């Protein structure tokens, strides 16, 4: 963590291996979340597995805690599945948090992911369009491409080796499990995807490489926003984890 960070951000009760990437003058911050860390605790006792080791208000969508400096709140602006690593946004200003959530609703946030997939992805950029069905039961989400909810992503091959490809994914829409389902539909299942992936190849990969994570990473988030009459450009990059360079 940089010594140039304001004291508030230096004192965050960060979760395991979570780091602060950047903070702007309005109190907007990007953190790098490792795979296996929850965006927020879903039930009591999960704080130690979460982005921040603090209590979370599900209705208000903010973390809150007390330390010797006083009581604190910080708003969570987006979520990543626990198995996905990369950029995730927080804000310590409630008014700005509202502005940013409207940005997300209006799709004014540009997000870029990298994924390692089984199979040989086609060269060049492809525009993937599908219609999804999203079911939520008992806190679990399941998505299929047999529905009526439109989704769209751009895919670009970055490199390939053997039976694996590293691809760039830029979702135009932001549906639950969208990228994972779209990859699986095109016979390019994401390595380590235990829900929509190729279970036999996942098992073989884990045995040979010793890693069973989901190989989906939120690499970059960029946007500009206006707050109190001033326009600000925000950009954050979470470096690609070293395991994405694996070859076999």
Phi and psi restraints in degrees (value plus and minus 20) as a CYANA .aco file:
   2 UNK   PHI     -89.6   -49.6
   2 UNK   PSI     121.4   161.4
   3 UNK   PHI     -89.1   -49.1
   3 UNK   PSI     -35.0     5.0
   4 UNK   PHI     -97.6   -57.6
   4 UNK   PSI     -29.0    11.0
   5 UNK   PHI     -86.4   -46.4
   5 UNK   PSI     122.1   162.1
   6 UNK   PHI     -78.1   -38.1
   6 UNK   PSI     134.5   174.5
   7 UNK   PHI     -77.3   -37.3
   7 UNK   PSI     -57.0   -17.0
   8 UNK   PHI     -74.6   -34.6
   8 UNK   PSI     -65.0   -25.0
   9 UNK   PHI     -95.1   -55.1
   9 UNK   PSI     -47.7    -7.7
  10 UNK   PHI     -88.5   -48.5
  10 UNK   PSI     -47.5    -7.5
  11 UNK   PHI    -117.1   -77.1
  11 UNK   PSI     -13.0    27.0
  12 UNK   PHI     -77.9   -37.9
  12 UNK   PSI     118.4   158.4
  13 UNK   PHI     -99.5   -59.5
  13 UNK   PSI      51.6    91.6
  14 UNK   PHI     -85.8   -45.8
  14 UNK   PSI     125.9   165.9
  15 UNK   PHI     -94.5   -54.5
  15 UNK   PSI    -199.2  -159.2
  16 UNK   PHI     -78.0   -38.0
  16 UNK   PSI      99.9   139.9
  17 UNK   PHI      42.0    82.0
  17 UNK   PSI      -6.5    33.5
  18 UNK   PHI     -98.3   -58.3
  18 UNK   PSI     118.0   158.0
  19 UNK   PHI    -149.8  -109.8
  19 UNK   PSI     134.3   174.3
  20 UNK   PHI    -107.7   -67.7
  20 UNK   PSI     105.5   145.5
  21 UNK   PHI    -106.5   -66.5
  21 UNK   PSI     -73.2   -33.2
  22 UNK   PHI    -177.9  -137.9
  22 UNK   PSI     134.9   174.9
  23 UNK   PHI    -157.0  -117.0
  23 UNK   PSI     119.3   159.3
  24 UNK   PHI    -125.6   -85.6
  24 UNK   PSI     155.4   195.4
  25 UNK   PHI     -88.2   -48.2
  25 UNK   PSI     -37.1     2.9
  26 UNK   PHI    -111.2   -71.2
  26 UNK   PSI     -20.6    19.4
  27 UNK   PHI      73.5   113.5
  27 UNK   PSI      -2.5    37.5
  28 UNK   PHI    -115.7   -75.7
  28 UNK   PSI     114.5   154.5
  29 UNK   PHI    -157.1  -117.1
  29 UNK   PSI     131.2   171.2
  30 UNK   PHI    -136.4   -96.4
  30 UNK   PSI     112.5   152.5
  31 UNK   PHI    -135.3   -95.3
  31 UNK   PSI     134.6   174.6
  32 UNK   PHI    -121.0   -81.0
  32 UNK   PSI      96.0   136.0
  33 UNK   PHI    -118.4   -78.4
  33 UNK   PSI     106.3   146.3
  34 UNK   PHI     -95.3   -55.3
  34 UNK   PSI     139.6   179.6
  35 UNK   PHI     -81.1   -41.1
  35 UNK   PSI     120.5   160.5
  36 UNK   PHI      74.6   114.6
  36 UNK   PSI     -28.6    11.4
  37 UNK   PHI    -117.7   -77.7
  37 UNK   PSI     114.5   154.5
  38 UNK   PHI     -95.7   -55.7
  38 UNK   PSI     122.4   162.4
  39 UNK   PHI     -83.0   -43.0
  39 UNK   PSI     -54.7   -14.7
  40 UNK   PHI    -177.3  -137.3
  40 UNK   PSI     135.8   175.8
  41 UNK   PHI     -88.3   -48.3
  41 UNK   PSI     117.0   157.0
  42 UNK   PHI    -113.9   -73.9
  42 UNK   PSI     -37.5     2.5
  43 UNK   PHI    -175.0  -135.0
  43 UNK   PSI     139.9   179.9
  44 UNK   PHI     -75.6   -35.6
  44 UNK   PSI     119.3   159.3
  45 UNK   PHI      78.4   118.4
  45 UNK   PSI     -29.6    10.4
  46 UNK   PHI    -114.6   -74.6
  46 UNK   PSI     -15.4    24.6
  47 UNK   PHI     -78.4   -38.4
  47 UNK   PSI     -57.0   -17.0
  48 UNK   PHI     -89.9   -49.9
  48 UNK   PSI     -35.7     4.3
  49 UNK   PHI    -121.1   -81.1
  49 UNK   PSI     -11.3    28.7
  50 UNK   PHI    -127.1   -87.1
  50 UNK   PSI     150.4   190.4
  51 UNK   PHI     -73.4   -33.4
  51 UNK   PSI     -66.6   -26.6
  52 UNK   PHI    -139.1   -99.1
  52 UNK   PSI     122.9   162.9
  53 UNK   PHI    -108.1   -68.1
  53 UNK   PSI      54.0    94.0
  54 UNK   PHI    -174.3  -134.3
  54 UNK   PSI     146.1   186.1
  55 UNK   PHI     -91.4   -51.4
  55 UNK   PSI     135.7   175.7
  56 UNK   PHI    -152.0  -112.0
  56 UNK   PSI     113.5   153.5
  57 UNK   PHI    -115.4   -75.4
  57 UNK   PSI      89.4   129.4
  58 UNK   PHI     -85.8   -45.8
  58 UNK   PSI     -59.1   -19.1
  59 UNK   PHI     -90.5   -50.5
  59 UNK   PSI     -65.5   -25.5
  60 UNK   PHI    -103.3   -63.3
  60 UNK   PSI     -32.6     7.4
  61 UNK   PHI      38.4    78.4
  61 UNK   PSI      26.8    66.8
  62 UNK   PHI    -159.4  -119.4
  62 UNK   PSI     129.5   169.5
  63 UNK   PHI    -102.9   -62.9
  63 UNK   PSI     130.5   170.5
  64 UNK   PHI    -167.4  -127.4
  64 UNK   PSI     123.9   163.9
  65 UNK   PHI    -180.4  -140.4
  65 UNK   PSI     145.7   185.7
  66 UNK   PHI    -145.6  -105.6
  66 UNK   PSI     116.4   156.4
  67 UNK   PHI    -159.1  -119.1
  67 UNK   PSI    -197.0  -157.0
  68 UNK   PHI     -78.1   -38.1
  68 UNK   PSI     -39.5     0.5
  69 UNK   PHI    -107.0   -67.0
  69 UNK   PSI     -28.2    11.8
  70 UNK   PHI     109.4   149.4
  70 UNK   PSI    -181.8  -141.8
  71 UNK   PHI    -117.5   -77.5
  71 UNK   PSI     122.9   162.9
  72 UNK   PHI    -153.8  -113.8
  72 UNK   PSI     129.5   169.5
  73 UNK   PHI    -153.5  -113.5
  73 UNK   PSI     124.4   164.4
  74 UNK   PHI    -165.9  -125.9
  74 UNK   PSI     110.1   150.1
  75 UNK   PHI    -111.3   -71.3
  75 UNK   PSI     115.2   155.2
  76 UNK   PHI    -107.9   -67.9
  76 UNK   PSI     104.0   144.0
  77 UNK   PHI    -116.5   -76.5
  77 UNK   PSI     -46.4    -6.4
  78 UNK   PHI    -170.2  -130.2
  78 UNK   PSI     151.2   191.2
  79 UNK   PHI    -149.7  -109.7
  79 UNK   PSI     131.9   171.9
  80 UNK   PHI    -144.5  -104.5
  80 UNK   PSI     123.1   163.1
  81 UNK   PHI     -74.2   -34.2
  81 UNK   PSI     128.2   168.2
  82 UNK   PHI     -76.6   -36.6
  82 UNK   PSI     -52.5   -12.5
  83 UNK   PHI     -97.5   -57.5
  83 UNK   PSI     -33.6     6.4
  84 UNK   PHI    -114.6   -74.6
  84 UNK   PSI     117.2   157.2
  85 UNK   PHI    -122.0   -82.0
  85 UNK   PSI     148.9   188.9
  86 UNK   PHI     102.4   142.4
  86 UNK   PSI    -177.6  -137.6
  87 UNK   PHI     -91.4   -51.4
  87 UNK   PSI     112.5   152.5
  88 UNK   PHI    -161.5  -121.5
  88 UNK   PSI     123.3   163.3
  89 UNK   PHI    -127.9   -87.9
  89 UNK   PSI     121.5   161.5
  90 UNK   PHI    -151.6  -111.6
  90 UNK   PSI     140.4   180.4
  91 UNK   PHI    -168.0  -128.0
  91 UNK   PSI     113.7   153.7
  92 UNK   PHI    -115.7   -75.7
  92 UNK   PSI     -18.3    21.7
  93 UNK   PHI    -129.8   -89.8
  93 UNK   PSI      96.3   136.3
  94 UNK   PHI     -82.7   -42.7
  94 UNK   PSI     -59.4   -19.4
  95 UNK   PHI     -83.3   -43.3
  95 UNK   PSI     -65.3   -25.3
  96 UNK   PHI     -86.7   -46.7
  96 UNK   PSI     -54.1   -14.1
  97 UNK   PHI     -78.7   -38.7
  97 UNK   PSI     -59.4   -19.4
  98 UNK   PHI     -84.6   -44.6
  98 UNK   PSI     -60.7   -20.7
  99 UNK   PHI     -81.1   -41.1
  99 UNK   PSI     -64.0   -24.0
 100 UNK   PHI     -89.9   -49.9
 100 UNK   PSI     -56.9   -16.9
 101 UNK   PHI     -84.8   -44.8
 101 UNK   PSI     -53.6   -13.6
 102 UNK   PHI     -87.6   -47.6
 102 UNK   PSI     -56.2   -16.2
 103 UNK   PHI     -78.8   -38.8
 103 UNK   PSI     -64.6   -24.6
 104 UNK   PHI     -83.8   -43.8
 104 UNK   PSI     -62.8   -22.8
 105 UNK   PHI     -82.5   -42.5
 105 UNK   PSI     -55.2   -15.2
 106 UNK   PHI    -110.1   -70.1
 106 UNK   PSI     -13.5    26.5
 107 UNK   PHI      39.6    79.6
 107 UNK   PSI      24.8    64.8
 108 UNK   PHI    -120.8   -80.8
 108 UNK   PSI      -7.2    32.8
 109 UNK   PHI    -128.8   -88.8
 109 UNK   PSI     108.7   148.7
 110 UNK   PHI    -120.0   -80.0
 110 UNK   PSI     102.7   142.7
 111 UNK   PHI    -143.3  -103.3
 111 UNK   PSI     118.4   158.4
 112 UNK   PHI    -143.5  -103.5
 112 UNK   PSI     111.1   151.1
 113 UNK   PHI    -135.3   -95.3
 113 UNK   PSI     135.0   175.0
 114 UNK   PHI    -136.4   -96.4
 114 UNK   PSI     123.0   163.0
 115 UNK   PHI    -159.6  -119.6
 115 UNK   PSI     121.9   161.9
 116 UNK   PHI    -121.0   -81.0
 116 UNK   PSI     106.6   146.6
 117 UNK   PHI    -145.8  -105.8
 117 UNK   PSI     135.4   175.4
 118 UNK   PHI     -98.4   -58.4
 118 UNK   PSI     119.3   159.3
 119 UNK   PHI      85.5   125.5
 119 UNK   PSI     150.8   190.8
 120 UNK   PHI    -122.1   -82.1
 120 UNK   PSI      85.4   125.4
 121 UNK   PHI     -90.7   -50.7
 121 UNK   PSI     126.1   166.1
 122 UNK   PHI     -87.9   -47.9
 122 UNK   PSI     130.9   170.9
 123 UNK   PHI     -96.8   -56.8
 123 UNK   PSI     142.9   182.9
 124 UNK   PHI      60.8   100.8
 124 UNK   PSI     158.7   198.7
 125 UNK   PHI    -112.4   -72.4
 125 UNK   PSI     114.9   154.9
 126 UNK   PHI    -139.5   -99.5
 126 UNK   PSI     123.8   163.8
 127 UNK   PHI    -122.3   -82.3
 127 UNK   PSI      97.7   137.7
 128 UNK   PHI    -120.1   -80.1
 128 UNK   PSI     103.7   143.7
 129 UNK   PHI    -143.5  -103.5
 129 UNK   PSI     111.0   151.0
 130 UNK   PHI    -164.0  -124.0
 130 UNK   PSI     151.5   191.5
 131 UNK   PHI    -145.0  -105.0
 131 UNK   PSI     106.0   146.0
 132 UNK   PHI    -127.2   -87.2
 132 UNK   PSI     135.1   175.1
 133 UNK   PHI    -138.5   -98.5
 133 UNK   PSI     106.6   146.6
 134 UNK   PHI    -138.5   -98.5
 134 UNK   PSI     101.5   141.5
 135 UNK   PHI    -135.5   -95.5
 135 UNK   PSI     115.4   155.4
 136 UNK   PHI    -142.7  -102.7
 136 UNK   PSI      95.7   135.7
 137 UNK   PHI    -158.7  -118.7
 137 UNK   PSI     109.7   149.7
 138 UNK   PHI      31.7    71.7
 138 UNK   PSI      20.7    60.7
 139 UNK   PHI      58.3    98.3
 139 UNK   PSI     -15.8    24.2
 140 UNK   PHI    -131.7   -91.7
 140 UNK   PSI     124.0   164.0
 141 UNK   PHI    -131.2   -91.2
 141 UNK   PSI     115.1   155.1
 142 UNK   PHI    -153.0  -113.0
 142 UNK   PSI     110.9   150.9
 143 UNK   PHI    -143.9  -103.9
 143 UNK   PSI     119.3   159.3
 144 UNK   PHI    -150.5  -110.5
 144 UNK   PSI     145.4   185.4
 145 UNK   PHI    -118.3   -78.3
 145 UNK   PSI      15.9    55.9
 146 UNK   PHI    -143.2  -103.2
 146 UNK   PSI      23.1    63.1
 147 UNK   PHI    -147.5  -107.5
 147 UNK   PSI    -174.0  -134.0
 148 UNK   PHI    -145.9  -105.9
 148 UNK   PSI     -18.0    22.0
 149 UNK   PHI    -106.6   -66.6
 149 UNK   PSI      95.7   135.7
 150 UNK   PHI     -90.2   -50.2
 150 UNK   PSI     122.1   162.1
 151 UNK   PHI    -161.5  -121.5
 151 UNK   PSI     135.2   175.2
 152 UNK   PHI    -170.6  -130.6
 152 UNK   PSI     116.8   156.8
 153 UNK   PHI    -163.8  -123.8
 153 UNK   PSI     133.3   173.3
 154 UNK   PHI    -125.7   -85.7
 154 UNK   PSI     115.2   155.2
 155 UNK   PHI    -143.3  -103.3
 155 UNK   PSI     114.0   154.0
 156 UNK   PHI    -153.4  -113.4
 156 UNK   PSI     111.4   151.4
 157 UNK   PHI     -93.9   -53.9
 157 UNK   PSI     108.4   148.4
 158 UNK   PHI    -115.9   -75.9
 158 UNK   PSI     -66.9   -26.9
 159 UNK   PHI    -185.1  -145.1
 159 UNK   PSI     140.3   180.3
 160 UNK   PHI    -156.7  -116.7
 160 UNK   PSI     129.0   169.0
 161 UNK   PHI    -171.2  -131.2
 161 UNK   PSI     102.8   142.8
 162 UNK   PHI      38.9    78.9
 162 UNK   PSI    -145.5  -105.5
 163 UNK   PHI    -113.2   -73.2
 163 UNK   PSI      -6.7    33.3
 164 UNK   PHI    -142.2  -102.2
 164 UNK   PSI     132.0   172.0
 165 UNK   PHI    -154.0  -114.0
 165 UNK   PSI     122.6   162.6
 166 UNK   PHI    -123.5   -83.5
 166 UNK   PSI     101.8   141.8
 167 UNK   PHI    -143.8  -103.8
 167 UNK   PSI     135.6   175.6
 168 UNK   PHI    -122.3   -82.3
 168 UNK   PSI     112.5   152.5
 169 UNK   PHI    -145.7  -105.7
 169 UNK   PSI     108.2   148.2
 170 UNK   PHI    -143.8  -103.8
 170 UNK   PSI      80.4   120.4
 171 UNK   PHI     -90.3   -50.3
 171 UNK   PSI     110.3   150.3
 172 UNK   PHI    -105.6   -65.6
 172 UNK   PSI     -58.0   -18.0
 173 UNK   PHI    -124.0   -84.0
 173 UNK   PSI     148.8   188.8
 174 UNK   PHI    -148.2  -108.2
 174 UNK   PSI      45.1    85.1
 175 UNK   PHI    -108.3   -68.3
 175 UNK   PSI     135.2   175.2
 176 UNK   PHI     -81.2   -41.2
 176 UNK   PSI     106.3   146.3
 177 UNK   PHI      41.7    81.7
 177 UNK   PSI      -1.0    39.0
 178 UNK   PHI     -74.7   -34.7
 178 UNK   PSI     -72.2   -32.2
 179 UNK   PHI     -85.8   -45.8
 179 UNK   PSI     -60.1   -20.1
 180 UNK   PHI     -83.5   -43.5
 180 UNK   PSI     -62.3   -22.3
 181 UNK   PHI     -92.6   -52.6
 181 UNK   PSI     -60.4   -20.4
 182 UNK   PHI     -84.8   -44.8
 182 UNK   PSI     -59.3   -19.3
 183 UNK   PHI     -83.2   -43.2
 183 UNK   PSI     -67.4   -27.4
 184 UNK   PHI     -80.7   -40.7
 184 UNK   PSI     -59.4   -19.4
 185 UNK   PHI     -80.0   -40.0
 185 UNK   PSI     -51.5   -11.5
 186 UNK   PHI    -117.3   -77.3
 186 UNK   PSI       1.7    41.7
 187 UNK   PHI      38.1    78.1
 187 UNK   PSI      14.5    54.5
 188 UNK   PHI    -147.2  -107.2
 188 UNK   PSI      38.0    78.0
 189 UNK   PHI     -82.3   -42.3
 189 UNK   PSI     120.6   160.6
 190 UNK   PHI     -89.8   -49.8
 190 UNK   PSI     113.8   153.8
 191 UNK   PHI     -79.1   -39.1
 191 UNK   PSI     111.3   151.3
 192 UNK   PHI      64.6   104.6
 192 UNK   PSI     -17.0    23.0
 193 UNK   PHI     -96.6   -56.6
 193 UNK   PSI      88.1   128.1
 194 UNK   PHI    -103.1   -63.1
 194 UNK   PSI     -25.3    14.7
 195 UNK   PHI    -126.7   -86.7
 195 UNK   PSI     -66.8   -26.8
 196 UNK   PHI    -134.7   -94.7
 196 UNK   PSI     -19.4    20.6
 197 UNK   PHI    -109.7   -69.7
 197 UNK   PSI    -187.8  -147.8
 198 UNK   PHI    -117.3   -77.3
 198 UNK   PSI      83.9   123.9
 199 UNK   PHI     -85.1   -45.1
 199 UNK   PSI     -58.6   -18.6
 200 UNK   PHI     -85.9   -45.9
 200 UNK   PSI     -64.8   -24.8
 201 UNK   PHI     -89.8   -49.8
 201 UNK   PSI     -54.1   -14.1
 202 UNK   PHI     -78.9   -38.9
 202 UNK   PSI     -65.4   -25.4
 203 UNK   PHI     -83.1   -43.1
 203 UNK   PSI     -62.2   -22.2
 204 UNK   PHI     -86.0   -46.0
 204 UNK   PSI     -60.9   -20.9
 205 UNK   PHI     -83.5   -43.5
 205 UNK   PSI     -63.4   -23.4
 206 UNK   PHI     -82.0   -42.0
 206 UNK   PSI     -60.5   -20.5
 207 UNK   PHI     -85.8   -45.8
 207 UNK   PSI     -60.9   -20.9
 208 UNK   PHI    -102.8   -62.8
 208 UNK   PSI     -52.2   -12.2
 209 UNK   PHI    -127.5   -87.5
 209 UNK   PSI     -34.9     5.1
 210 UNK   PHI      52.1    92.1
 210 UNK   PSI       4.6    44.6
 211 UNK   PHI    -159.4  -119.4
 211 UNK   PSI     106.7   146.7
 212 UNK   PHI    -137.0   -97.0
 212 UNK   PSI       0.5    40.5
 213 UNK   PHI     -91.5   -51.5
 213 UNK   PSI     144.2   184.2
 214 UNK   PHI     -99.1   -59.1
 214 UNK   PSI     102.7   142.7
 215 UNK   PHI    -108.4   -68.4
 215 UNK   PSI      41.1    81.1
 216 UNK   PHI    -148.8  -108.8
 216 UNK   PSI     106.9   146.9
 217 UNK   PHI    -154.9  -114.9
 217 UNK   PSI     106.2   146.2
 218 UNK   PHI     -99.7   -59.7
 218 UNK   PSI      77.7   117.7
 219 UNK   PHI     -98.1   -58.1
 219 UNK   PSI     -65.2   -25.2
 220 UNK   PHI    -165.8  -125.8
 220 UNK   PSI     120.4   160.4
 221 UNK   PHI    -152.5  -112.5
 221 UNK   PSI     106.9   146.9
 222 UNK   PHI    -159.0  -119.0
 222 UNK   PSI     128.7   168.7
 223 UNK   PHI    -194.6  -154.6
 223 UNK   PSI     147.1   187.1
 224 UNK   PHI    -143.5  -103.5
 224 UNK   PSI     136.5   176.5
 225 UNK   PHI    -169.1  -129.1
 225 UNK   PSI     137.8   177.8
 226 UNK   PHI    -131.5   -91.5
 226 UNK   PSI     112.8   152.8
 227 UNK   PHI    -165.5  -125.5
 227 UNK   PSI     102.2   142.2
 228 UNK   PHI      33.9    73.9
 228 UNK   PSI      21.7    61.7
 229 UNK   PHI      62.0   102.0
 229 UNK   PSI     -19.5    20.5
 230 UNK   PHI    -136.7   -96.7
 230 UNK   PSI     117.8   157.8
 231 UNK   PHI    -116.7   -76.7
 231 UNK   PSI     113.6   153.6
 232 UNK   PHI    -147.7  -107.7
 232 UNK   PSI     116.8   156.8
 233 UNK   PHI    -118.5   -78.5
 233 UNK   PSI     113.5   153.5
 234 UNK   PHI    -146.5  -106.5
 234 UNK   PSI     113.4   153.4
 235 UNK   PHI    -165.1  -125.1
 235 UNK   PSI     117.0   157.0
 236 UNK   PHI    -163.0  -123.0
 236 UNK   PSI     117.0   157.0
 237 UNK   PHI    -147.5  -107.5
 237 UNK   PSI     107.9   147.9
 238 UNK   PHI    -122.8   -82.8
 238 UNK   PSI      91.3   131.3
 239 UNK   PHI     -71.8   -31.8
 239 UNK   PSI     125.3   165.3
 240 UNK   PHI     -84.3   -44.3
 240 UNK   PSI     107.7   147.7
 241 UNK   PHI     -80.1   -40.1
 241 UNK   PSI     128.2   168.2
 242 UNK   PHI     -80.9   -40.9
 242 UNK   PSI     -48.5    -8.5
 243 UNK   PHI     -86.2   -46.2
 243 UNK   PSI     -36.2     3.8
 244 UNK   PHI     -93.2   -53.2
 244 UNK   PSI     -29.3    10.7
 245 UNK   PHI    -111.1   -71.1
 245 UNK   PSI     -15.3    24.7
 246 UNK   PHI     -81.7   -41.7
 246 UNK   PSI     122.8   162.8
 247 UNK   PHI    -153.4  -113.4
 247 UNK   PSI     134.7   174.7
